[in-house]
Amino acid sequence: MAFDSTVLVVIPTYNEAANIKPLVTQVLAQPVSLHIVIIDDNSPNGTGEIAEALVRLCNRLFLIHRSNKLGLGSTYPDGFR
């Protein structure tokens, strides 16, 4: 992934189906050029599928699916990589 902006927002998710779309919408509405990386830890409630749909609609969104719940501590380094 190559980014042309200076702001990268990493959003870790696990069971955030009800929250992910409003959150992404609000972050993208900020008056700054940014990209968002959503990192989903295999949410059983469909968060990853909702994130996939959002990624298809916006070229400033990226998604990383992780196969297990690996925790918040490893999310940010994965997102920045």
N, CA, C and O atoms as a CHARMM CRD file, in Angstrom:
* protein
*
  324
    1    1 MET  N      0.83300  -1.16800   0.00000 PROA 1      0.00000
    2    1 MET  CA     0.00000   0.00000   0.00000 PROA 1      0.00000
    3    1 MET  C      0.88400   1.24000   0.00000 PROA 1      0.00000
    4    1 MET  O      1.79800   1.34400   0.81800 PROA 1      0.00000
    5    2 ALA  N      0.63600   2.15200  -0.87500 PROA 2      0.00000
    6    2 ALA  CA     1.36000   3.41400  -0.89700 PROA 2      0.00000
    7    2 ALA  C      0.37900   4.54200  -0.59900 PROA 2      0.00000
    8    2 ALA  O     -0.72600   4.58100  -1.14100 PROA 2      0.00000
    9    3 PHE  N      0.79100   5.44200   0.25400 PROA 3      0.00000
   10    3 PHE  CA    -0.07600   6.53600   0.66200 PROA 3      0.00000
   11    3 PHE  C      0.51900   7.85700   0.21100 PROA 3      0.00000
   12    3 PHE  O      1.73300   8.05000   0.26900 PROA 3      0.00000
   13    4 ASP  N     -0.33900   8.77000  -0.24100 PROA 4      0.00000
   14    4 ASP  CA     0.12700  10.07900  -0.65900 PROA 4      0.00000
   15    4 ASP  C     -0.22000  11.16000   0.35400 PROA 4      0.00000
   16    4 ASP  O     -0.02200  12.34200   0.07200 PROA 4      0.00000
   17    5 SER  N     -0.72300  10.79800   1.50300 PROA 5      0.00000
   18    5 SER  CA    -1.04700  11.77700   2.53400 PROA 5      0.00000
   19    5 SER  C     -0.11400  11.59100   3.72100 PROA 5      0.00000
   20    5 SER  O      0.64200  10.62100   3.79100 PROA 5      0.00000
   21    6 THR  N     -0.17900  12.52200   4.63800 PROA 6      0.00000
   22    6 THR  CA     0.68900  12.44400   5.80300 PROA 6      0.00000
   23    6 THR  C     -0.01500  11.86000   7.01500 PROA 6      0.00000
   24    6 THR  O      0.62600  11.60700   8.03500 PROA 6      0.00000
   25    7 VAL  N     -1.32100  11.63900   6.92400 PROA 7      0.00000
   26    7 VAL  CA    -2.07100  11.13200   8.06300 PROA 7      0.00000
   27    7 VAL  C     -2.58200   9.72100   7.75500 PROA 7      0.00000
   28    7 VAL  O     -3.23500   9.48200   6.73900 PROA 7      0.00000
   29    8 LEU  N     -2.26700   8.81400   8.65000 PROA 8      0.00000
   30    8 LEU  CA    -2.76000   7.44100   8.55100 PROA 8      0.00000
   31    8 LEU  C     -3.47800   7.12100   9.84800 PROA 8      0.00000
   32    8 LEU  O     -2.90400   7.24700  10.93000 PROA 8      0.00000
   33    9 VAL  N     -4.72500   6.70900   9.74200 PROA 9      0.00000
   34    9 VAL  CA    -5.52000   6.34300  10.90100 PROA 9      0.00000
   35    9 VAL  C     -5.64700   4.82600  10.90700 PROA 9      0.00000
   36    9 VAL  O     -6.12600   4.23800   9.93700 PROA 9      0.00000
   37   10 VAL  N     -5.22300   4.19400  11.98800 PROA 10     0.00000
   38   10 VAL  CA    -5.34800   2.75200  12.14200 PROA 10     0.00000
   39   10 VAL  C     -6.51600   2.49100  13.08400 PROA 10     0.00000
   40   10 VAL  O     -6.55500   2.99400  14.20700 PROA 10     0.00000
   41   11 ILE  N     -7.46700   1.69400  12.60400 PROA 11     0.00000
   42   11 ILE  CA    -8.64400   1.37200  13.40900 PROA 11     0.00000
   43   11 ILE  C     -8.67900  -0.13000  13.66100 PROA 11     0.00000
   44   11 ILE  O     -9.00400  -0.90300  12.76000 PROA 11     0.00000
   45   12 PRO  N     -8.34400  -0.55200  14.88700 PROA 12     0.00000
   46   12 PRO  CA    -8.46500  -1.96000  15.22800 PROA 12     0.00000
   47   12 PRO  C     -9.93000  -2.29500  15.50900 PROA 12     0.00000
   48   12 PRO  O    -10.63900  -1.51300  16.14200 PROA 12     0.00000
   49   13 THR  N    -10.38000  -3.45400  15.03800 PROA 13     0.00000
   50   13 THR  CA   -11.77200  -3.82900  15.27600 PROA 13     0.00000
   51   13 THR  C    -11.87800  -5.27100  15.75000 PROA 13     0.00000
   52   13 THR  O    -11.11000  -6.14800  15.35400 PROA 13     0.00000
   53   14 TYR  N    -12.85700  -5.47500  16.60900 PROA 14     0.00000
   54   14 TYR  CA   -13.30500  -6.80300  17.00700 PROA 14     0.00000
   55   14 TYR  C    -14.73400  -6.62300  17.49300 PROA 14     0.00000
   56   14 TYR  O    -14.98100  -5.97000  18.50700 PROA 14     0.00000
   57   15 ASN  N    -15.66500  -7.20500  16.76400 PROA 15     0.00000
   58   15 ASN  CA   -17.09600  -7.08100  17.07100 PROA 15     0.00000
   59   15 ASN  C    -17.55900  -5.62900  17.08600 PROA 15     0.00000
   60   15 ASN  O    -18.17900  -5.18000  18.05100 PROA 15     0.00000
   61   16 GLU  N    -17.26500  -4.91000  16.03700 PROA 16     0.00000
   62   16 GLU  CA   -17.64600  -3.50700  15.91600 PROA 16     0.00000
   63   16 GLU  C    -18.61600  -3.28300  14.75300 PROA 16     0.00000
   64   16 GLU  O    -18.61600  -2.21200  14.14500 PROA 16     0.00000
   65   17 ALA  N    -19.43000  -4.27200  14.44600 PROA 17     0.00000
   66   17 ALA  CA   -20.34600  -4.17100  13.30500 PROA 17     0.00000
   67   17 ALA  C    -21.25100  -2.94300  13.39700 PROA 17     0.00000
   68   17 ALA  O    -21.50800  -2.29500  12.38200 PROA 17     0.00000
   69   18 ALA  N    -21.72800  -2.61800  14.56800 PROA 18     0.00000
   70   18 ALA  CA   -22.63700  -1.48400  14.72600 PROA 18     0.00000
   71   18 ALA  C    -21.91600  -0.13900  14.65900 PROA 18     0.00000
   72   18 ALA  O    -22.54200   0.89300  14.41700 PROA 18     0.00000
   73   19 ASN  N    -20.60800  -0.15100  14.87200 PROA 19     0.00000
   74   19 ASN  CA   -19.86700   1.10400  14.99200 PROA 19     0.00000
   75   19 ASN  C    -18.97200   1.45100  13.81100 PROA 19     0.00000
   76   19 ASN  O    -18.64200   2.62200  13.62200 PROA 19     0.00000
   77   20 ILE  N    -18.57300   0.47400  13.01700 PROA 20     0.00000
   78   20 ILE  CA   -17.51400   0.71400  12.03800 PROA 20     0.00000
   79   20 ILE  C    -17.92300   1.72100  10.95700 PROA 20     0.00000
   80   20 ILE  O    -17.13200   2.60000  10.61400 PROA 20     0.00000
   81   21 LYS  N    -19.11000   1.61300  10.42800 PROA 21     0.00000
   82   21 LYS  CA   -19.51200   2.54500   9.36100 PROA 21     0.00000
   83   21 LYS  C    -19.61500   3.97700   9.87200 PROA 21     0.00000
   84   21 LYS  O    -19.05500   4.87000   9.23600 PROA 21     0.00000
   85   22 PRO  N    -20.30700   4.25300  10.99900 PROA 22     0.00000
   86   22 PRO  CA   -20.34800   5.63300  11.49600 PROA 22     0.00000
   87   22 PRO  C    -18.95700   6.17700  11.83600 PROA 22     0.00000
   88   22 PRO  O    -18.67400   7.34800  11.58500 PROA 22     0.00000
   89   23 LEU  N    -18.10400   5.34700  12.39600 PROA 23     0.00000
   90   23 LEU  CA   -16.76000   5.78700  12.74600 PROA 23     0.00000
   91   23 LEU  C    -15.96000   6.16800  11.50400 PROA 23     0.00000
   92   23 LEU  O    -15.35100   7.23800  11.45700 PROA 23     0.00000
   93   24 VAL  N    -15.96100   5.29700  10.50400 PROA 24     0.00000
   94   24 VAL  CA   -15.22700   5.56000   9.27000 PROA 24     0.00000
   95   24 VAL  C    -15.77600   6.81400   8.58900 PROA 24     0.00000
   96   24 VAL  O    -15.00700   7.63600   8.09100 PROA 24     0.00000
   97   25 THR  N    -17.08200   6.96300   8.56500 PROA 25     0.00000
   98   25 THR  CA   -17.70500   8.13800   7.95100 PROA 25     0.00000
   99   25 THR  C    -17.25000   9.42200   8.64200 PROA 25     0.00000
  100   25 THR  O    -16.93200  10.40700   7.97500 PROA 25     0.00000
  101   26 GLN  N    -17.21900   9.41300   9.95400 PROA 26     0.00000
  102   26 GLN  CA   -16.81300  10.60500  10.70000 PROA 26     0.00000
  103   26 GLN  C    -15.33000  10.90600  10.52000 PROA 26     0.00000
  104   26 GLN  O    -14.95000  12.07000  10.39600 PROA 26     0.00000
  105   27 VAL  N    -14.49500   9.88400  10.50300 PROA 27     0.00000
  106   27 VAL  CA   -13.06200  10.11100  10.30900 PROA 27     0.00000
  107   27 VAL  C    -12.80500  10.66700   8.91600 PROA 27     0.00000
  108   27 VAL  O    -12.03500  11.61600   8.76600 PROA 27     0.00000
  109   28 LEU  N    -13.43200  10.09600   7.89800 PROA 28     0.00000
  110   28 LEU  CA   -13.23100  10.58400   6.52700 PROA 28     0.00000
  111   28 LEU  C    -13.74600  12.00800   6.33000 PROA 28     0.00000
  112   28 LEU  O    -13.29600  12.70600   5.42100 PROA 28     0.00000
  113   29 ALA  N    -14.67000  12.44000   7.16100 PROA 29     0.00000
  114   29 ALA  CA   -15.23600  13.78700   7.03500 PROA 29     0.00000
  115   29 ALA  C    -14.31800  14.87000   7.60600 PROA 29     0.00000
  116   29 ALA  O    -14.60400  16.05700   7.45300 PROA 29     0.00000
  117   30 GLN  N    -13.24200  14.48700   8.24700 PROA 30     0.00000
  118   30 GLN  CA   -12.33900  15.47700   8.83700 PROA 30     0.00000
  119   30 GLN  C    -11.64800  16.29000   7.74500 PROA 30     0.00000
  120   30 GLN  O    -11.38900  15.78200   6.65400 PROA 30     0.00000
  121   31 PRO  N    -11.35200  17.55300   8.04500 PROA 31     0.00000
  122   31 PRO  CA   -10.77400  18.43800   7.03000 PROA 31     0.00000
  123   31 PRO  C     -9.26200  18.26100   6.87700 PROA 31     0.00000
  124   31 PRO  O     -8.49900  19.22500   6.95200 PROA 31     0.00000
  125   32 VAL  N     -8.85200  17.03300   6.66400 PROA 32     0.00000
  126   32 VAL  CA    -7.43500  16.72500   6.47100 PROA 32     0.00000
  127   32 VAL  C     -7.34100  15.54700   5.50900 PROA 32     0.00000
  128   32 VAL  O     -8.22200  14.68700   5.48600 PROA 32     0.00000
  129   33 SER  N     -6.29100  15.51000   4.73200 PROA 33     0.00000
  130   33 SER  CA    -6.09100  14.38400   3.82300 PROA 33     0.00000
  131   33 SER  C     -5.61100  13.18800   4.64900 PROA 33     0.00000
  132   33 SER  O     -4.60400  13.27500   5.35200 PROA 33     0.00000
  133   34 LEU  N     -6.32700  12.09000   4.55900 PROA 34     0.00000
  134   34 LEU  CA    -5.95000  10.92900   5.35900 PROA 34     0.00000
  135   34 LEU  C     -6.36600   9.63300   4.68500 PROA 34     0.00000
  136   34 LEU  O     -7.18400   9.61400   3.76500 PROA 34     0.00000
  137   35 HSD  N     -5.78200   8.56300   5.16700 PROA 35     0.00000
  138   35 HSD  CA    -6.15000   7.20400   4.79200 PROA 35     0.00000
  139   35 HSD  C     -6.45200   6.44800   6.07900 PROA 35     0.00000
  140   35 HSD  O     -5.94700   6.78300   7.15000 PROA 35     0.00000
  141   36 ILE  N     -7.28200   5.43100   5.95000 PROA 36     0.00000
  142   36 ILE  CA    -7.65000   4.60500   7.09700 PROA 36     0.00000
  143   36 ILE  C     -7.27800   3.15600   6.79400 PROA 36     0.00000
  144   36 ILE  O     -7.56500   2.63700   5.71500 PROA 36     0.00000
  145   37 VAL  N     -6.64300   2.52300   7.75700 PROA 37     0.00000
  146   37 VAL  CA    -6.41000   1.08500   7.70300 PROA 37     0.00000
  147   37 VAL  C     -7.24800   0.46500   8.81600 PROA 37     0.00000
  148   37 VAL  O     -7.04000   0.74700   9.99600 PROA 37     0.00000
  149   38 ILE  N     -8.18700  -0.37600   8.42800 PROA 38     0.00000
  150   38 ILE  CA    -9.00400  -1.11500   9.38700 PROA 38     0.00000
  151   38 ILE  C     -8.35300  -2.47700   9.55600 PROA 38     0.00000
  152   38 ILE  O     -8.05500  -3.15600   8.57400 PROA 38     0.00000
  153   39 ILE  N     -8.13500  -2.87100  10.79300 PROA 39     0.00000
  154   39 ILE  CA    -7.55000  -4.17800  11.06800 PROA 39     0.00000
  155   39 ILE  C     -8.55600  -4.96300  11.89100 PROA 39     0.00000
  156   39 ILE  O     -8.82100  -4.64700  13.05000 PROA 39     0.00000
  157   40 ASP  N     -9.10700  -5.98800  11.26800 PROA 40     0.00000
  158   40 ASP  CA   -10.13000  -6.78500  11.93900 PROA 40     0.00000
  159   40 ASP  C     -9.55700  -8.12100  12.38800 PROA 40     0.00000
  160   40 ASP  O     -8.95400  -8.85400  11.60400 PROA 40     0.00000
  161   41 ASP  N     -9.75800  -8.41900  13.66900 PROA 41     0.00000
  162   41 ASP  CA    -9.27200  -9.66500  14.26900 PROA 41     0.00000
  163   41 ASP  C    -10.31700 -10.77400  14.19200 PROA 41     0.00000
  164   41 ASP  O    -10.68000 -11.36700  15.20800 PROA 41     0.00000
  165   42 ASN  N    -10.79800 -11.04900  12.97500 PROA 42     0.00000
  166   42 ASN  CA   -11.72100 -12.15900  12.74300 PROA 42     0.00000
  167   42 ASN  C    -12.99600 -12.03600  13.58400 PROA 42     0.00000
  168   42 ASN  O    -13.41300 -12.98900  14.24300 PROA 42     0.00000
  169   43 SER  N    -13.60100 -10.85500  13.55100 PROA 43     0.00000
  170   43 SER  CA   -14.82600 -10.61000  14.31700 PROA 43     0.00000
  171   43 SER  C    -15.92400 -11.57600  13.90200 PROA 43     0.00000
  172   43 SER  O    -16.21000 -11.71400  12.71300 PROA 43     0.00000
  173   44 PRO  N    -16.54300 -12.24500  14.86800 PROA 44     0.00000
  174   44 PRO  CA   -17.61400 -13.18200  14.52600 PROA 44     0.00000
  175   44 PRO  C    -18.94400 -12.51000  14.19200 PROA 44     0.00000
  176   44 PRO  O    -19.87600 -13.18100  13.75000 PROA 44     0.00000
  177   45 ASN  N    -19.04700 -11.18800  14.39600 PROA 45     0.00000
  178   45 ASN  CA   -20.32800 -10.51200  14.17800 PROA 45     0.00000
  179   45 ASN  C    -20.44400  -9.81600  12.82600 PROA 45     0.00000
  180   45 ASN  O    -21.39200  -9.06300  12.60400 PROA 45     0.00000
  181   46 GLY  N    -19.49600 -10.05400  11.91600 PROA 46     0.00000
  182   46 GLY  CA   -19.60000  -9.49700  10.57100 PROA 46     0.00000
  183   46 GLY  C    -18.88800  -8.17100  10.35400 PROA 46     0.00000
  184   46 GLY  O    -19.04500  -7.55600   9.29900 PROA 46     0.00000
  185   47 THR  N    -18.12100  -7.72500  11.31200 PROA 47     0.00000
  186   47 THR  CA   -17.39100  -6.46300  11.16100 PROA 47     0.00000
  187   47 THR  C    -16.50100  -6.48100   9.92300 PROA 47     0.00000
  188   47 THR  O    -16.45500  -5.50100   9.18000 PROA 47     0.00000
  189   48 GLY  N    -15.80100  -7.57800   9.69600 PROA 48     0.00000
  190   48 GLY  CA   -14.90300  -7.68400   8.55200 PROA 48     0.00000
  191   48 GLY  C    -15.63300  -7.54700   7.22700 PROA 48     0.00000
  192   48 GLY  O    -15.11700  -6.92600   6.29800 PROA 48     0.00000
  193   49 GLU  N    -16.81900  -8.11500   7.12900 PROA 49     0.00000
  194   49 GLU  CA   -17.60000  -8.02600   5.89300 PROA 49     0.00000
  195   49 GLU  C    -18.09100  -6.59600   5.65900 PROA 49     0.00000
  196   49 GLU  O    -18.10600  -6.11800   4.52500 PROA 49     0.00000
  197   50 ILE  N    -18.48600  -5.92600   6.72200 PROA 50     0.00000
  198   50 ILE  CA   -18.90900  -4.52500   6.58400 PROA 50     0.00000
  199   50 ILE  C    -17.72000  -3.67900   6.14900 PROA 50     0.00000
  200   50 ILE  O    -17.85500  -2.81000   5.28800 PROA 50     0.00000
  201   51 ALA  N    -16.56300  -3.93000   6.73800 PROA 51     0.00000
  202   51 ALA  CA   -15.35100  -3.19700   6.36000 PROA 51     0.00000
  203   51 ALA  C    -14.99900  -3.44500   4.89500 PROA 51     0.00000
  204   51 ALA  O    -14.58800  -2.52000   4.19500 PROA 51     0.00000
  205   52 GLU  N    -15.15500  -4.67700   4.42800 PROA 52     0.00000
  206   52 GLU  CA   -14.89400  -4.97800   3.01200 PROA 52     0.00000
  207   52 GLU  C    -15.78500  -4.13800   2.10000 PROA 52     0.00000
  208   52 GLU  O    -15.32400  -3.61700   1.08500 PROA 52     0.00000
  209   53 ALA  N    -17.04800  -4.00800   2.46000 PROA 53     0.00000
  210   53 ALA  CA   -17.97500  -3.21100   1.65500 PROA 53     0.00000
  211   53 ALA  C    -17.56000  -1.73800   1.64700 PROA 53     0.00000
  212   53 ALA  O    -17.64900  -1.07300   0.61500 PROA 53     0.00000
  213   54 LEU  N    -17.11500  -1.23700   2.77700 PROA 54     0.00000
  214   54 LEU  CA   -16.66000   0.15500   2.84600 PROA 54     0.00000
  215   54 LEU  C    -15.42300   0.37100   1.98500 PROA 54     0.00000
  216   54 LEU  O    -15.30700   1.38900   1.30300 PROA 54     0.00000
  217   55 VAL  N    -14.50000  -0.58400   2.01700 PROA 55     0.00000
  218   55 VAL  CA   -13.26200  -0.48100   1.23000 PROA 55     0.00000
  219   55 VAL  C    -13.57900  -0.41100  -0.26300 PROA 55     0.00000
  220   55 VAL  O    -12.91700   0.31200  -1.00800 PROA 55     0.00000
  221   56 ARG  N    -14.58700  -1.15900  -0.69700 PROA 56     0.00000
  222   56 ARG  CA   -14.96900  -1.13200  -2.11400 PROA 56     0.00000
  223   56 ARG  C    -15.51300   0.23100  -2.53900 PROA 56     0.00000
  224   56 ARG  O    -15.48300   0.57000  -3.72200 PROA 56     0.00000
  225   57 LEU  N    -16.00400   1.00700  -1.58700 PROA 57     0.00000
  226   57 LEU  CA   -16.60700   2.30400  -1.89600 PROA 57     0.00000
  227   57 LEU  C    -15.63900   3.48200  -1.82400 PROA 57     0.00000
  228   57 LEU  O    -15.93700   4.56300  -2.33100 PROA 57     0.00000
  229   58 CYS  N    -14.48400   3.27700  -1.19800 PROA 58     0.00000
  230   58 CYS  CA   -13.59700   4.41600  -0.96000 PROA 58     0.00000
  231   58 CYS  C    -12.13900   3.99600  -1.12400 PROA 58     0.00000
  232   58 CYS  O    -11.68400   3.04400  -0.48900 PROA 58     0.00000
  233   59 ASN  N    -11.41600   4.70700  -1.97600 PROA 59     0.00000
  234   59 ASN  CA   -10.01800   4.34100  -2.22700 PROA 59     0.00000
  235   59 ASN  C     -9.05700   4.84100  -1.14500 PROA 59     0.00000
  236   59 ASN  O     -7.84500   4.66000  -1.26300 PROA 59     0.00000
  237   60 ARG  N     -9.58700   5.46300  -0.10300 PROA 60     0.00000
  238   60 ARG  CA    -8.74600   5.88100   1.02600 PROA 60     0.00000
  239   60 ARG  C     -8.82000   4.89500   2.18500 PROA 60     0.00000
  240   60 ARG  O     -8.22400   5.11900   3.23800 PROA 60     0.00000
  241   61 LEU  N     -9.55300   3.80500   1.98500 PROA 61     0.00000
  242   61 LEU  CA    -9.70600   2.77800   3.01700 PROA 61     0.00000
  243   61 LEU  C     -8.96900   1.50900   2.61800 PROA 61     0.00000
  244   61 LEU  O     -8.95900   1.11800   1.45100 PROA 61     0.00000
  245   62 PHE  N     -8.36200   0.88300   3.59600 PROA 62     0.00000
  246   62 PHE  CA    -7.67200  -0.39100   3.39800 PROA 62     0.00000
  247   62 PHE  C     -8.06700  -1.30900   4.53800 PROA 62     0.00000
  248   62 PHE  O     -8.41200  -0.84700   5.62500 PROA 62     0.00000
  249   63 LEU  N     -8.01800  -2.60300   4.29100 PROA 63     0.00000
  250   63 LEU  CA    -8.44900  -3.57600   5.28900 PROA 63     0.00000
  251   63 LEU  C     -7.42100  -4.67900   5.42100 PROA 63     0.00000
  252   63 LEU  O     -6.92400  -5.21500   4.43000 PROA 63     0.00000
  253   64 ILE  N     -7.11700  -5.00200   6.65100 PROA 64     0.00000
  254   64 ILE  CA    -6.27800  -6.15700   6.95900 PROA 64     0.00000
  255   64 ILE  C     -7.13700  -7.10800   7.78300 PROA 64     0.00000
  256   64 ILE  O     -7.62000  -6.75700   8.85900 PROA 64     0.00000
  257   65 HSD  N     -7.31900  -8.31500   7.26200 PROA 65     0.00000
  258   65 HSD  CA    -8.01700  -9.36200   8.01700 PROA 65     0.00000
  259   65 HSD  C     -6.96400 -10.18300   8.74600 PROA 65     0.00000
  260   65 HSD  O     -6.02200 -10.67700   8.12600 PROA 65     0.00000
  261   66 ARG  N     -7.11500 -10.33200  10.04700 PROA 66     0.00000
  262   66 ARG  CA    -6.22600 -11.22100  10.79600 PROA 66     0.00000
  263   66 ARG  C     -7.04900 -12.44400  11.18800 PROA 66     0.00000
  264   66 ARG  O     -8.23300 -12.32700  11.50700 PROA 66     0.00000
  265   67 SER  N     -6.42800 -13.60000  11.16400 PROA 67     0.00000
  266   67 SER  CA    -7.17200 -14.85700  11.31600 PROA 67     0.00000
  267   67 SER  C     -7.57000 -15.16600  12.75500 PROA 67     0.00000
  268   67 SER  O     -8.41500 -16.03200  12.98400 PROA 67     0.00000
  269   68 ASN  N     -6.99000 -14.48900  13.70700 PROA 68     0.00000
  270   68 ASN  CA    -7.30200 -14.72900  15.11400 PROA 68     0.00000
  271   68 ASN  C     -7.39600 -13.40300  15.84700 PROA 68     0.00000
  272   68 ASN  O     -6.99800 -12.36000  15.33000 PROA 68     0.00000
  273   69 LYS  N     -7.92200 -13.45900  17.04500 PROA 69     0.00000
  274   69 LYS  CA    -7.93300 -12.28200  17.90400 PROA 69     0.00000
  275   69 LYS  C     -6.53600 -12.15400  18.49600 PROA 69     0.00000
  276   69 LYS  O     -6.19700 -12.81900  19.47600 PROA 69     0.00000
  277   70 LEU  N     -5.73200 -11.28800  17.88500 PROA 70     0.00000
  278   70 LEU  CA    -4.33100 -11.14800  18.27100 PROA 70     0.00000
  279   70 LEU  C     -4.10600 -10.01600  19.26500 PROA 70     0.00000
  280   70 LEU  O     -3.00800  -9.88800  19.80800 PROA 70     0.00000
  281   71 GLY  N     -5.10300  -9.20500  19.51000 PROA 71     0.00000
  282   71 GLY  CA    -4.99900  -8.16900  20.52100 PROA 71     0.00000
  283   71 GLY  C     -4.56000  -6.82200  19.99100 PROA 71     0.00000
  284   71 GLY  O     -3.99700  -6.70000  18.90300 PROA 71     0.00000
  285   72 LEU  N     -4.83500  -5.82300  20.79700 PROA 72     0.00000
  286   72 LEU  CA    -4.57500  -4.44100  20.42900 PROA 72     0.00000
  287   72 LEU  C     -3.09000  -4.12900  20.26800 PROA 72     0.00000
  288   72 LEU  O     -2.71100  -3.34600  19.39700 PROA 72     0.00000
  289   73 GLY  N     -2.25200  -4.73700  21.10100 PROA 73     0.00000
  290   73 GLY  CA    -0.82500  -4.42400  21.08100 PROA 73     0.00000
  291   73 GLY  C     -0.14400  -4.66000  19.74400 PROA 73     0.00000
  292   73 GLY  O      0.76000  -3.91100  19.37100 PROA 73     0.00000
  293   74 SER  N     -0.55400  -5.66900  19.03100 PROA 74     0.00000
  294   74 SER  CA     0.08500  -5.96100  17.73700 PROA 74     0.00000
  295   74 SER  C     -0.64500  -5.29400  16.56600 PROA 74     0.00000
  296   74 SER  O     -0.16100  -5.31900  15.43400 PROA 74     0.00000
  297   75 THR  N     -1.79500  -4.70800  16.83900 PROA 75     0.00000
  298   75 THR  CA    -2.58200  -4.10200  15.76400 PROA 75     0.00000
  299   75 THR  C     -1.88000  -2.90200  15.13500 PROA 75     0.00000
  300   75 THR  O     -1.78000  -2.80900  13.91200 PROA 75     0.00000
  301   76 TYR  N     -1.40400  -2.00400  15.95200 PROA 76     0.00000
  302   76 TYR  CA    -0.81300  -0.77200  15.42000 PROA 76     0.00000
  303   76 TYR  C      0.45800  -1.02800  14.60900 PROA 76     0.00000
  304   76 TYR  O      0.58900  -0.47900  13.51500 PROA 76     0.00000
  305   77 PRO  N      1.39200  -1.83500  15.09600 PROA 77     0.00000
  306   77 PRO  CA     2.55300  -2.12900  14.23300 PROA 77     0.00000
  307   77 PRO  C      2.14100  -2.77400  12.89700 PROA 77     0.00000
  308   77 PRO  O      2.71600  -2.45500  11.85700 PROA 77     0.00000
  309   78 ASP  N      1.15800  -3.67000  12.92200 PROA 78     0.00000
  310   78 ASP  CA     0.67400  -4.27300  11.67200 PROA 78     0.00000
  311   78 ASP  C      0.09200  -3.21200  10.74100 PROA 78     0.00000
  312   78 ASP  O      0.32700  -3.25200   9.53300 PROA 78     0.00000
  313   79 GLY  N     -0.65000  -2.28400  11.28300 PROA 79     0.00000
  314   79 GLY  CA    -1.24600  -1.22900  10.47400 PROA 79     0.00000
  315   79 GLY  C     -0.21800  -0.29300   9.87600 PROA 79     0.00000
  316   79 GLY  O     -0.34700   0.11200   8.72100 PROA 79     0.00000
  317   80 PHE  N      0.79400   0.05700  10.64100 PROA 80     0.00000
  318   80 PHE  CA     1.81800   0.97000  10.13400 PROA 80     0.00000
  319   80 PHE  C      2.73600   0.29500   9.10200 PROA 80     0.00000
  320   80 PHE  O      3.31100   0.96300   8.24300 PROA 80     0.00000
  321   81 ARG  N      2.86300  -1.02600   9.19700 PROA 81     0.00000
  322   81 ARG  CA     3.64700  -1.75700   8.19200 PROA 81     0.00000
  323   81 ARG  C      2.91800  -1.72300   6.87800 PROA 81     0.00000
  324   81 ARG  O      3.40000  -2.27800   5.89100 PROA 81     0.00000
